[in-house]
Amino acid sequence: METRDWPLEKLRELQEQQLRRLLTHAFEVSPWYREKLRDVPDPARFRIDDLRHLPILEKSELQQHLDQIAGSARSAPDARENYSSGSTGTPVRLYQSQEYRDWYAADDSRVHRGLAGTVRDAAVNVLWFDAFALRRDGLPATVQRLRAFRPALVIGYVSTLIEVGRALDRKLDGLAAVITAAETLMPRERGMIGESFGAPVFDRYATREVGTIAHECEAHDGLHLVMENNIVEIVGPDGQPRSEPGEEGEVVITSLRNLATPLVRYRLSDMACLGRDGCSCGRQSVRLASVLGRMSDLIVSPRGVLLHALFFMRLFDKAPVHRFRVDQETRTRLRIRIVPAAEYTDAVRLRITSGILVHGDPTFEVAWEVVDDIPATSSGKFRFTVSHVGKGESSPPAES
Ligand SMILES: [Zn+2]
């Protein structure tokens, strides 16, 4: 039986065993963890529930103290450097082991086999779209390359796949699934991508530092955690795990497969929400109901209401708008840029503005701007919301 089909109890046992291995290893190789974990008496008896007592590892700490954190593991023969894209700031650098790379690669084939059912392990061929290289004028060449490649699986950013999908004149032969990553997938976009590529679309949550964290199954009802590879905690502002379905919190990850840079309770600065137990697909792994996006994309209203990209996506759902982006310029001022469709009218603007004031915060000033295009960020990802206001400030910044 594949690990992903294991009963929940067995998955947790596997996690605990891997966690003990990770902590034992961290003690051996890492001066950072020898200091941080000095209160852990015996890693060989450590339990998953004990994790909440360990300190959270911040991204800034990984950026500044990589050598201390990885310790002697960074000179292991199979350790390779990897970088996160740094689309919201400084890239994060870390080392990854061969075991990590094997599990990461295996995940695509596992997901794929699960979805397609009939494809042989060895026959898995995956085409990653390179969002950096892909530009509008390169679309015909990309489509040609796609057809020649005959991928069984296509993986890409939502916005990239929509662009490519628009350029496809007919569906792709032999394609079993499209996997979207790095951006929130909304029903309309899912429909557009599925229709143009001619295959079901599956959402995935992954990062460069820890690989695939969760992905959809054929039920398309939340994302199953890849429990074999990571321990995922959804934590509140106090750093303590939330366990009730529907509770939102920040994602904190303990990476079980990468001994080249031990990551114990690593804060990803993403917000997510736990799902309910039990999925109609029969798998027992824990699910995320949704991934709400990055903390840097969160808008905190003047009255302290937390608004994430999904809030605005729901308001824009089915609106005659090709693209939108919301910038919080000051605490009170939102600027909404849209690329309108032909049916766009002033009534649409009024309806959405009213939705923001009623369901968000009545003290917002909302400015609208109609534009020809809204470019993606330098990493190729598209951001629906961006806040230019620092988080955790007690007084509003000066309005300019
Ligand atoms: Zn499922």
Residues whose N, C-alpha, C, O or C-beta is under 5 A from the ligand:
A	BS01	ZN	C217 A219 C279 C281 R283
